[in-house]
């Protein structure tokens, strides 16, 4: 029981990190495009 709970927890963390890295990538692209507009 504990093992399956741990697996679910780890999977949730992995999904969260993937989503946050994707968001970070989009944020970086957005900032880059804004910077191009300013320059």
DSSP file (Angstrom, degrees, kcal/mol; ACC not computed):
  #  RESIDUE AA STRUCTURE BP1 BP2  ACC     N-H-->O    O-->H-N    N-H-->O    O-->H-N    TCO  KAPPA ALPHA  PHI   PSI    X-CA   Y-CA   Z-CA
    1    1 A X     >        0   0    0      0, 0.0     4,-1.9     0, 0.0     5,-0.2   0.000 360.0 360.0 360.0 -47.2    0.0    0.0    0.0
    2    2 A X  H  >  +     0   0    0      1,-0.2     4,-2.4     2,-0.2     5,-0.2   0.893 360.0  54.7 -62.5 -39.2    2.8    2.4    1.0
    3    3 A X  H  > S+     0   0    0      1,-0.2     4,-2.3     2,-0.2    -1,-0.2   0.916 108.1  47.0 -63.9 -44.3    4.7    1.6   -2.2
    4    4 A X  H  > S+     0   0    0      1,-0.2     4,-2.4     2,-0.2    -1,-0.2   0.887 111.4  52.2 -66.4 -37.4    1.8    2.3   -4.6
    5    5 A X  H  X S+     0   0    0     -4,-1.9     4,-2.4     1,-0.2    -1,-0.2   0.916 109.7  49.3 -62.7 -41.9    1.2    5.6   -2.7
    6    6 A X  H  X S+     0   0    0     -4,-2.4     4,-2.8     2,-0.2    -2,-0.2   0.901 109.6  51.7 -63.6 -40.8    4.8    6.5   -3.1
    7    7 A X  H  X S+     0   0    0     -4,-2.3     4,-2.5     1,-0.2    -2,-0.2   0.915 110.7  47.7 -62.7 -43.3    4.7    5.7   -6.9
    8    8 A X  H  X S+     0   0    0     -4,-2.4     4,-2.3     2,-0.2    -1,-0.2   0.908 112.4  50.2 -63.1 -41.7    1.6    7.9   -7.3
    9    9 A X  H  X S+     0   0    0     -4,-2.4     4,-2.2     2,-0.2    -2,-0.2   0.927 111.7  46.8 -62.7 -46.4    3.4   10.7   -5.4
   10   10 A X  H  X S+     0   0    0     -4,-2.8     4,-2.4     1,-0.2    -1,-0.2   0.909 111.9  51.1 -62.9 -42.3    6.5   10.5   -7.5
   11   11 A X  H  X S+     0   0    0     -4,-2.5     4,-2.5     1,-0.2    -1,-0.2   0.901 109.2  51.1 -62.7 -39.9    4.5   10.4  -10.7
   12   12 A X  H  X S+     0   0    0     -4,-2.3     4,-2.5     2,-0.2    -1,-0.2   0.908 109.8  49.8 -63.4 -42.0    2.6   13.5   -9.6
   13   13 A X  H  X S+     0   0    0     -4,-2.2     4,-2.6     2,-0.2    -2,-0.2   0.915 110.7  50.1 -62.6 -43.1    5.9   15.3   -8.9
   14   14 A X  H  X S+     0   0    0     -4,-2.4     4,-2.4     1,-0.2    -2,-0.2   0.922 111.3  48.0 -62.1 -44.6    7.2   14.4  -12.3
   15   15 A X  H  X S+     0   0    0     -4,-2.5     4,-2.4     1,-0.2    -1,-0.2   0.910 111.9  50.6 -62.4 -42.3    4.1   15.6  -14.0
   16   16 A X  H  X S+     0   0    0     -4,-2.5     4,-2.6     1,-0.2    -2,-0.2   0.914 111.0  47.7 -62.2 -43.5    4.3   18.9  -12.0
   17   17 A X  H  X S+     0   0    0     -4,-2.6     4,-2.4     2,-0.2    -1,-0.2   0.888 111.4  50.8 -67.9 -37.4    7.9   19.4  -13.0
   18   18 A X  H  X S+     0   0    0     -4,-2.4     4,-2.0     2,-0.2    -1,-0.2   0.931 112.6  46.4 -63.3 -44.6    7.2   18.7  -16.6
   19   19 A X  H  X S+     0   0    0     -4,-2.4     4,-2.4     1,-0.2    -2,-0.2   0.911 113.7  48.1 -64.2 -42.9    4.3   21.2  -16.6
   20   20 A X  H  X S+     0   0    0     -4,-2.6     4,-2.6     1,-0.2    -1,-0.2   0.876 110.7  50.8 -68.3 -36.4    6.4   23.9  -14.8
   21   21 A X  H  X S+     0   0    0     -4,-2.4     4,-2.2     2,-0.2    -1,-0.2   0.888 110.5  49.9 -67.8 -36.7    9.3   23.4  -17.2
   22   22 A X  H  X S+     0   0    0     -4,-2.0     4,-2.2     2,-0.2    -2,-0.2   0.921 112.1  47.9 -64.6 -43.7    6.9   23.8  -20.1
   23   23 A X  H  X S+     0   0    0     -4,-2.4     4,-2.5     1,-0.2    -2,-0.2   0.905 110.6  51.6 -62.7 -41.7    5.5   27.0  -18.5
   24   24 A X  H  X S+     0   0    0     -4,-2.6     4,-2.5     1,-0.2    -1,-0.2   0.901 108.4  51.8 -62.2 -40.6    9.0   28.3  -17.9
   25   25 A X  H  X S+     0   0    0     -4,-2.2     4,-2.3     1,-0.2    -1,-0.2   0.922 110.7  47.3 -61.7 -44.9    9.9   27.7  -21.6
   26   26 A X  H  X S+     0   0    0     -4,-2.2     4,-2.4     1,-0.2    -1,-0.2   0.891 111.2  52.1 -63.3 -39.0    6.9   29.6  -22.7
   27   27 A X  H  X S+     0   0    0     -4,-2.5     4,-2.7     2,-0.2    -2,-0.2   0.915 109.0  49.6 -63.5 -43.4    7.7   32.4  -20.3
   28   28 A X  H  X S+     0   0    0     -4,-2.5     4,-2.4     1,-0.2    -2,-0.2   0.910 111.6  48.8 -62.6 -42.6   11.3   32.6  -21.6
   29   29 A X  H  X S+     0   0    0     -4,-2.3     4,-2.4     2,-0.2    -1,-0.2   0.910 111.4  50.3 -62.8 -41.6   10.0   32.8  -25.2
   30   30 A X  H  X S+     0   0    0     -4,-2.4     4,-2.3     1,-0.2    -2,-0.2   0.932 111.7  47.0 -61.9 -47.0    7.5   35.5  -24.2
   31   31 A X  H  X S+     0   0    0     -4,-2.7     4,-2.5     1,-0.2    -1,-0.2   0.888 111.2  52.8 -62.8 -39.4   10.2   37.6  -22.5
   32   32 A X  H  X S+     0   0    0     -4,-2.4     4,-2.0     2,-0.2    -1,-0.2   0.914 110.1  47.0 -63.6 -43.0   12.5   37.1  -25.5
   33   33 A X  H  X S+     0   0    0     -4,-2.4     4,-1.8     2,-0.2    -1,-0.2   0.894 112.6  49.9 -66.7 -39.1    9.8   38.4  -28.0
   34   34 A X  H  X S+     0   0    0     -4,-2.3     4,-1.9     1,-0.2    -2,-0.2   0.911 109.7  51.3 -64.3 -41.5    9.1   41.3  -25.7
   35   35 A X  H  X S+     0   0    0     -4,-2.5     4,-2.5     1,-0.2    -1,-0.2   0.883 107.3  53.4 -64.0 -37.9   12.8   42.2  -25.5
   36   36 A X  H  < S+     0   0    0     -4,-2.0    -1,-0.2     1,-0.2    -2,-0.2   0.893 107.6  51.6 -63.0 -39.0   13.0   42.1  -29.3
   37   37 A X  H  < S+     0   0    0     -4,-1.8    -1,-0.2     1,-0.2    -2,-0.2   0.887 111.3  47.5 -64.3 -38.4   10.1   44.5  -29.5
   38   38 A X  H  <        0   0    0     -4,-1.9    -2,-0.2     1,-0.2    -1,-0.2   0.922 360.0 360.0 -70.1 -44.2   11.9   46.9  -27.1
   39   39 A X     <        0   0    0     -4,-2.5    -1,-0.2    -5,-0.1    -2,-0.2   0.494 360.0 360.0 -71.2 360.0   15.3   46.8  -28.9
